[in-house]
Amino acid sequence: MKTLVAMIVLMFSSLSVRTNEYTVRSLNAENKIFIITLDGFRWQEIFGGADSALLNNSAYTSNAAVLNELYGGQTTEERRKKLMPFLWNIVAQQGEIYGNRKKGSFMNVANPFALSYPGYNELLTGSVDISIFNNGKTPNHNSTLLDALNATATYRGKVAAFASWDAFPFILNKEKSSVFINSGFDELTKSNLSATEALINSMQNEADDQKTTRYDELTYLACREYIQKKRPAVVFLSFGGTDEAAHQKKYDQYLQQAANADRMIGELWQYLQTLPEYKDKTTFLITTDHGRGASTGNWYTHGILVDGSSQTWMALLGPAIPQLGERRASRQLYLKNVKELAMKILAQP
């Protein structure tokens, strides 16, 4: 898989290669990939850590002293490591991270809407569909990367999706898809439930605030239990807590949700390294569906008219990912390119 190093360096220079070429030729069943998203999490916090102007603003933070102790710091490097230690102590040392616009690394959504459904559609289909312009819960008529992989002999029955947001049955078109999908407050299957799965169902049913997004911790636990039982090769894992907190204008909770996501991603990585099926065979591709406002007055919102909403980022960690760390002066990347990159990773010998 070392040949992937050169491909990563030039990974978006030859995107005329069509995805279905990878479904026709033999994929390498040894390769595993986890595509993980933090909904609406800004590049500003990824690379800069907690924003002191927001951290110390009583309109957005209820206890600035505690938050400064947890996530504050004198330097950018200190703040971002305190907020996301797995990303900066492991991924940045053993993989690479794109999207620090201050250092000439640019990544954006290609769709003009900068909303979640259009963003996830772009991410999972590798294209922009202008007919998907809002977050309305209508079935997606486009086939996704997950569908394409599940249709191959190599990965059939080995693809799964777990998401906190309850719109994913529509984004992934659960009615037509044969991919295993668990999102929102959907109960886990009632046959052969583990003790943890039974607890997840119970906690979901007893939640007082069943709206559109369940707790990320429950999504993570459901995913981990599925891995333990089924050993999937392709997993889509989407956390929603960051976007929920931002829309509520709660910067303190926004940071806490990001820190929780980083912790769970780190725990998942360590867990997979204990399993022979995954150890040294697994790639993490971590990104987001859209950005957010770039100023103190609009950081909590996003959309076509909100400056900064199209700005995204991506982190990569795996056996064939070059250890280039925080990228500088890299070519322009788009969220739609992720599908092609994922297919190339899985096609490595």
C-alpha positions as CSV (number, residue, x, y, z in Angstrom):
1,M,0.0,0.0,0.0
2,K,3.0,2.3,0.0
3,T,2.2,3.3,-3.5
4,L,-0.6,5.3,-2.0
5,V,1.9,7.9,-0.7
6,A,2.5,9.3,-4.1
7,M,-1.2,9.2,-4.9
8,I,-2.0,11.2,-1.8
9,V,0.5,13.9,-2.7
10,L,-1.2,14.2,-6.1
11,M,-4.6,12.8,-5.1
12,F,-6.7,15.4,-6.8
13,S,-4.7,15.8,-9.9
14,S,-6.3,13.0,-11.9
15,L,-9.9,12.8,-10.9
16,S,-11.1,11.9,-14.4
17,V,-10.8,8.3,-13.3
18,R,-14.4,7.1,-12.7
19,T,-15.5,5.5,-9.5
20,N,-17.0,2.5,-11.2
21,E,-13.6,1.4,-12.4
22,Y,-12.9,0.5,-8.8
23,T,-16.1,-1.6,-8.5
24,V,-15.2,-3.5,-11.7
25,R,-11.6,-4.4,-10.8
26,S,-10.8,-6.4,-7.7
27,L,-10.8,-4.4,-4.5
28,N,-8.5,-5.5,-1.7
29,A,-10.6,-7.1,1.0
30,E,-7.8,-6.5,3.5
31,N,-8.3,-2.7,3.3
32,K,-10.8,-1.1,5.7
33,I,-12.0,2.5,5.9
34,F,-13.9,4.6,8.4
35,I,-15.3,7.8,7.1
36,I,-16.0,10.0,10.2
37,T,-17.7,13.4,10.2
38,L,-18.1,16.1,12.8
39,D,-21.2,18.0,11.7
40,G,-20.5,21.6,11.0
41,F,-17.3,21.8,12.9
42,R,-15.2,24.8,11.8
43,W,-11.6,24.7,10.5
44,Q,-10.9,27.6,12.8
45,E,-11.2,25.3,15.9
46,I,-9.5,22.4,14.2
47,F,-6.3,24.4,13.6
48,G,-6.6,27.2,16.2
49,G,-8.3,25.5,19.1
50,A,-10.8,27.5,21.2
51,D,-11.4,31.0,20.0
52,S,-10.7,33.3,23.0
53,A,-13.1,35.9,21.7
54,L,-16.0,33.4,21.8
55,L,-14.7,31.5,24.9
56,N,-14.8,34.7,27.0
57,N,-18.1,36.0,25.6
58,S,-20.9,35.5,28.1
59,A,-23.4,35.4,25.3
60,Y,-21.9,32.1,24.1
61,T,-20.2,30.6,27.2
62,S,-21.7,30.1,30.6
63,N,-18.5,29.5,32.6
64,A,-15.5,31.0,30.9
65,A,-13.1,30.2,33.8
66,V,-13.7,26.5,33.6
67,L,-13.6,26.5,29.8
68,N,-10.3,28.4,29.8
69,E,-8.8,25.9,32.1
70,L,-10.0,23.0,29.9
71,Y,-9.3,24.5,26.4
72,G,-7.5,27.8,26.8
73,G,-3.8,28.4,26.2
74,Q,-1.2,31.0,25.2
75,T,-0.5,29.5,21.8
76,T,-2.5,28.0,18.9
77,E,-0.6,24.7,19.3
78,E,-1.4,24.5,23.0
79,R,-5.1,25.3,22.6
80,R,-5.7,22.9,19.7
81,K,-3.9,20.0,21.5
82,K,-6.0,20.6,24.6
83,L,-9.2,20.6,22.6
84,M,-8.4,17.6,20.3
85,P,-5.5,15.6,21.6
86,F,-6.0,12.6,19.4
87,L,-6.0,14.7,16.3
88,W,-2.9,16.6,17.1
89,N,-0.9,14.0,19.0
90,I,-1.6,11.0,16.8
91,V,-3.1,12.0,13.5
92,A,-0.9,15.0,12.9
93,Q,2.2,12.9,13.8
94,Q,1.2,9.7,11.8
95,G,-1.0,11.1,9.1
96,E,-2.0,14.4,7.5
97,I,-4.5,17.2,8.0
98,Y,-5.8,19.5,5.3
99,G,-7.6,22.8,5.5
100,N,-5.5,25.4,7.5
101,R,-6.2,28.3,5.3
102,K,-3.7,30.5,7.2
103,K,-1.0,28.2,5.9
104,G,-2.2,27.9,2.3
105,S,-4.2,24.7,2.6
106,F,-7.7,25.1,1.3
107,M,-10.7,22.8,1.3
108,N,-14.3,23.7,0.6
109,V,-17.7,22.2,-0.2
110,A,-18.4,22.5,-4.0
111,N,-22.1,22.8,-3.5
112,P,-23.3,26.4,-3.1
113,F,-25.7,25.8,-0.2
114,A,-23.3,24.9,2.7
115,L,-26.0,22.9,4.5
116,S,-25.9,19.4,5.9
117,Y,-27.9,17.4,3.4
118,P,-26.2,18.9,0.3
119,G,-22.9,18.4,2.1
120,Y,-23.4,14.8,2.9
121,N,-24.7,14.1,-0.5
122,E,-21.6,15.7,-2.0
123,L,-19.3,13.7,0.3
124,L,-21.0,10.4,-0.3
125,T,-21.8,10.7,-4.1
126,G,-18.7,12.6,-5.2
127,S,-20.8,15.2,-7.0
128,V,-23.0,18.2,-6.5
129,D,-26.7,17.9,-7.0
130,I,-28.3,21.4,-7.1
131,S,-31.8,19.8,-6.7
132,I,-30.7,19.0,-3.1
133,F,-30.6,22.5,-1.6
134,N,-32.0,22.2,1.9
135,N,-32.3,19.7,4.8
136,G,-35.7,18.5,3.8
137,K,-36.3,14.8,4.6
138,T,-36.8,13.5,1.2
139,P,-35.2,10.2,-0.1
140,N,-31.9,10.8,-2.0
141,H,-32.2,9.7,-5.6
142,N,-28.4,9.5,-5.9
143,S,-26.4,6.3,-5.3
144,T,-23.7,6.7,-2.7
145,L,-20.2,5.4,-2.1
146,L,-21.7,3.0,0.5
147,D,-24.1,1.6,-2.0
148,A,-21.4,1.2,-4.6
149,L,-19.1,-0.7,-2.2
150,N,-21.9,-2.8,-0.8
151,A,-22.7,-3.9,-4.4
152,T,-19.2,-5.4,-4.9
153,A,-18.4,-9.0,-4.1
154,T,-15.5,-7.7,-1.9
155,Y,-17.5,-5.6,0.5
156,R,-21.0,-7.0,0.1
157,G,-22.7,-7.1,3.6
158,K,-19.7,-5.4,5.2
159,V,-20.8,-1.8,4.9
160,A,-22.5,0.1,7.8
161,A,-23.5,3.6,8.7
162,F,-24.1,5.1,12.1
163,A,-25.2,8.7,12.6
164,S,-26.6,10.9,15.3
165,W,-28.8,13.0,13.0
166,D,-32.1,11.4,12.1
167,A,-32.0,12.6,8.4
168,F,-29.6,9.9,7.3
169,P,-32.2,7.3,6.4
170,F,-33.2,9.8,3.8
171,I,-29.7,10.9,2.8
172,L,-28.7,7.2,2.4
173,N,-32.2,6.3,1.1
174,K,-32.7,3.5,3.6
175,E,-35.8,2.2,1.8
176,K,-33.7,1.3,-1.3
177,S,-30.3,0.8,0.2
178,S,-29.1,-2.6,1.5
179,V,-26.5,-0.9,3.7
180,F,-27.0,-1.3,7.4
181,I,-28.1,2.1,8.7
182,N,-28.7,3.2,12.3
183,S,-29.3,6.9,13.0
184,G,-31.2,9.3,15.2
185,F,-33.3,7.5,17.7
186,D,-33.7,4.3,15.7
187,E,-33.7,1.2,17.9
188,L,-31.1,-1.4,17.3
189,T,-32.4,-4.7,16.1
190,K,-34.1,-6.6,18.9
191,S,-32.7,-10.0,18.0
192,N,-29.6,-11.2,19.8
193,L,-29.1,-7.8,21.5
194,S,-25.9,-7.4,23.6
195,A,-26.2,-5.9,27.1
196,T,-24.8,-2.6,25.7
197,E,-27.2,-2.6,22.8
198,A,-30.1,-3.1,25.1
199,L,-28.9,-0.2,27.3
200,I,-28.6,2.0,24.2
201,N,-32.2,1.3,23.2
202,S,-33.3,2.0,26.8
203,M,-31.5,5.2,27.1
204,Q,-32.8,6.4,23.7
205,N,-36.4,5.6,24.6
206,E,-36.1,7.4,28.0
207,A,-34.5,10.5,26.6
208,D,-36.5,13.7,27.3
209,D,-35.3,15.6,24.3
210,Q,-35.9,13.3,21.4
211,K,-35.8,15.8,18.5
212,T,-33.6,15.2,15.5
213,T,-30.2,14.3,16.9
214,R,-29.3,11.7,19.5
215,Y,-26.3,11.9,21.8
216,D,-23.1,11.2,20.0
217,E,-22.0,8.8,22.7
218,L,-24.9,6.5,21.9
219,T,-24.1,6.6,18.2
220,Y,-20.5,5.7,19.0
221,L,-21.5,2.9,21.3
222,A,-23.9,1.5,18.8
223,C,-21.1,1.6,16.1
224,R,-18.6,-0.1,18.4
225,E,-21.0,-2.9,19.4
226,Y,-21.7,-3.5,15.7
227,I,-18.0,-3.7,15.0
228,Q,-17.5,-6.2,17.8
229,K,-20.3,-8.4,16.5
230,K,-20.1,-8.0,12.7
231,R,-16.6,-6.8,11.8
232,P,-17.6,-4.4,8.9
233,A,-15.0,-3.3,6.5
234,V,-16.5,0.1,5.5
235,V,-18.0,2.3,8.2
236,F,-19.6,5.7,8.0
237,L,-19.8,7.3,11.4
238,S,-21.4,10.8,11.7
239,F,-21.4,12.8,14.9
240,G,-23.9,15.6,15.2
241,G,-23.3,17.3,18.6
242,T,-21.1,20.1,17.3
243,D,-23.7,21.4,14.9
244,E,-26.5,21.1,17.5
245,A,-24.5,23.1,20.1
246,A,-23.6,25.7,17.6
247,H,-27.1,26.3,16.4
248,Q,-28.0,26.8,20.1
249,K,-25.3,29.5,20.3
250,K,-23.5,27.5,23.0
251,Y,-19.8,27.8,22.3
252,D,-18.9,26.0,25.5
253,Q,-21.0,23.0,24.5
254,Y,-19.7,23.2,20.9
255,L,-16.1,22.8,22.2
256,Q,-17.1,20.0,24.6
257,Q,-18.9,18.1,21.8
258,A,-15.7,18.4,19.7
259,A,-13.5,17.2,22.5
260,N,-15.9,14.3,23.1
261,A,-15.8,13.4,19.4
262,D,-12.0,13.5,19.4
263,R,-11.9,11.2,22.4
264,M,-14.3,8.7,20.9
265,I,-12.4,8.7,17.6
266,G,-9.2,8.1,19.5
267,E,-10.8,5.3,21.5
268,L,-12.1,3.7,18.3
269,W,-8.7,3.8,16.7
270,Q,-7.0,2.2,19.7
271,Y,-9.8,-0.5,19.9
272,L,-9.4,-1.4,16.2
273,Q,-5.6,-1.8,16.7
274,T,-6.4,-4.7,19.1
275,L,-8.4,-6.6,16.4
276,P,-6.4,-8.6,13.8
277,E,-8.9,-7.8,11.1
278,Y,-8.3,-4.1,11.5
279,K,-4.7,-3.6,12.9
280,D,-2.5,-1.9,10.3
281,K,-5.2,-2.4,7.7
282,T,-7.5,0.5,8.5
283,T,-7.7,4.1,7.3
284,F,-9.6,6.9,9.1
285,L,-10.9,9.7,6.9
286,I,-12.2,12.5,9.1
287,T,-14.0,15.6,7.8
288,T,-17.1,17.7,8.0
289,D,-20.2,18.5,5.9
290,H,-19.9,22.3,5.9
291,G,-18.3,25.2,7.7
292,R,-19.8,28.0,9.7
293,G,-19.7,31.8,9.9
294,A,-16.2,33.2,10.3
295,S,-17.0,36.0,12.7
296,T,-18.0,36.4,16.4
297,G,-21.5,37.5,15.3
298,N,-22.3,34.6,13.0
299,W,-20.1,31.6,14.0
300,Y,-23.2,29.7,15.1
301,T,-24.9,29.7,11.7
302,H,-24.1,28.6,8.1
303,G,-25.6,28.7,4.6
304,I,-25.3,30.2,1.2
305,L,-25.2,33.8,2.5
306,V,-23.0,33.2,5.5
307,D,-19.3,33.9,4.8
308,G,-17.1,31.0,5.8
309,S,-19.8,28.3,5.5
310,S,-18.1,26.6,2.5
311,Q,-14.8,26.2,4.3
312,T,-14.0,22.6,5.4
313,W,-11.1,20.4,6.4
314,M,-9.9,16.8,6.3
315,A,-7.7,14.5,8.3
316,L,-6.3,11.1,7.2
317,L,-4.7,8.4,9.3
318,G,-3.8,4.9,8.1
319,P,-1.0,2.5,7.0
320,A,-0.6,4.0,3.6
321,I,-1.1,7.7,4.5
322,P,2.1,9.7,4.3
323,Q,3.2,11.2,7.6
324,L,3.1,14.8,6.4
325,G,1.2,16.3,9.3
326,E,-0.4,19.7,8.9
327,R,-0.4,20.5,5.2
328,R,0.8,23.8,3.8
329,A,0.4,25.3,0.4
330,S,-1.5,22.3,-0.9
331,R,-3.8,22.3,-3.9
332,Q,-7.5,23.3,-3.6
333,L,-9.6,20.4,-2.3
334,Y,-13.3,19.9,-2.3
335,L,-15.6,17.7,-0.3
336,K,-16.8,15.9,-3.5
337,N,-13.2,14.5,-4.0
338,V,-13.5,12.4,-0.8
339,K,-15.4,9.6,-2.5
340,E,-12.7,9.1,-5.1
341,L,-10.0,9.2,-2.5
342,A,-11.8,6.6,-0.4
343,M,-12.1,4.3,-3.4
344,K,-8.4,4.6,-4.2
345,I,-7.5,3.8,-0.6
346,L,-9.6,0.6,-0.8
347,A,-8.2,-0.4,-4.2
348,Q,-4.6,-0.4,-3.0
349,P,-2.8,-3.7,-3.3
